[in-house]
Amino acid sequence: MSLFSSITLRIAALFLRVGVHIYRPPVTEELQVPSPVLLNFHGSGFVVAAHGSDDEFCRQMSQKTGYIVLDVEYRLAPENPFPAALNDTEDVINWVLGQPTEFDVSKVAISGFSAGGNLALALSSCIFPPETFSSVIAFYPTVEVFVDPGAVAAPDPNGQPFPTFVLQLFATCYMLGGHDPRDPRISLAYADFDRFPRRVLLVTAAYDSLAVEAESLAARLRENSGRIVISERMERCNHGWDKMAKEGTFEWEAKERAYKLAVDMLKST
Ligand SMILES: *[C@@H]1O[C@H](CO)[C@@H](O)[C@H](O)[C@H]1NC(C)=O
């Protein structure tokens, strides 16, 4: 208890401009110190303040895996375009890696949703050395920012895909700094496959046009990198479906199945 309160305080002191929500595993005899840690980044389109929207995911991961979960905020566009969000998340990861008595630095995993999934993939394949993270987990991430979203159809056309103009607006805001959209820190399709962590989990949604690029990345990673790549498409689900899923619906079942894939990946390391 006191150990983690002190961590909370020190994080608060270090990251006044970036909030971190901490989810502790239940106190059991197996509680590990130093603790394995999962860093999570919420979805935002790089623009929308949604820190806390992954509350249920973070709670489940900390309850079911023994990992301490840090749900990390980051600066948003258009005020703070690329690379502000990457810089913020990089800072928090460096802070974690510098605390080997509190965190098991051989078991640092990274996850994210949508734009946060893009950050998780970029941090693990471009910013940090290949062995830094034991696994990377991305839910319906953006992978190819340079592709016109209006030109891509979702695998299943019967849902409510994100309006093209919204996707274009998000990308424009993130790119306001004038960087090349084919920079591998922005478009993971250009990242070096050999730099991804050993385990990669990609979850996509069938009604989401972003599924196409994420599944293509998964296929190419699986064929070329020798990584353990798990990719699963959730049928009849929209982008971000898990955030609104109601108990008793198939969306709820899909959410539980998707989160279970993440639990299994964390527990397998
Ligand atoms: C991001 O980090 C780089 C390298 O430390 C720095 O040069 C740049 O100014 C930072 N940009 C932002 C927006 O934080």
PDBQT file of the ligand as one rigid body, heavy atoms in Angstrom, charges set to zero:
ROOT
HETATM    1  C1  LIG A 301      10.138  16.127 -28.669  1.00  0.00    +0.000 C 
HETATM    2  O1  LIG A 301      11.404  15.652 -28.286  1.00  0.00    +0.000 OA
HETATM    3  C2  LIG A 301      12.469  16.102 -29.139  1.00  0.00    +0.000 C 
HETATM    4  C3  LIG A 301      13.717  15.378 -28.706  1.00  0.00    +0.000 C 
HETATM    5  O2  LIG A 301      13.888  15.440 -27.329  1.00  0.00    +0.000 OA
HETATM    6  C4  LIG A 301      12.566  17.614 -29.005  1.00  0.00    +0.000 C 
HETATM    7  O3  LIG A 301      13.588  18.084 -29.853  1.00  0.00    +0.000 OA
HETATM    8  C5  LIG A 301      11.248  18.233 -29.412  1.00  0.00    +0.000 C 
HETATM    9  O4  LIG A 301      11.283  19.632 -29.207  1.00  0.00    +0.000 OA
HETATM   10  C6  LIG A 301      10.094  17.640 -28.610  1.00  0.00    +0.000 C 
HETATM   11  N1  LIG A 301       8.851  18.155 -29.135  1.00  0.00    +0.000 N 
HETATM   12  C7  LIG A 301       7.742  18.307 -28.398  1.00  0.00    +0.000 C 
HETATM   13  C8  LIG A 301       6.575  18.913 -29.097  1.00  0.00    +0.000 C 
HETATM   14  O5  LIG A 301       7.666  17.965 -27.231  1.00  0.00    +0.000 OA
ENDROOT
TORSDOF 0
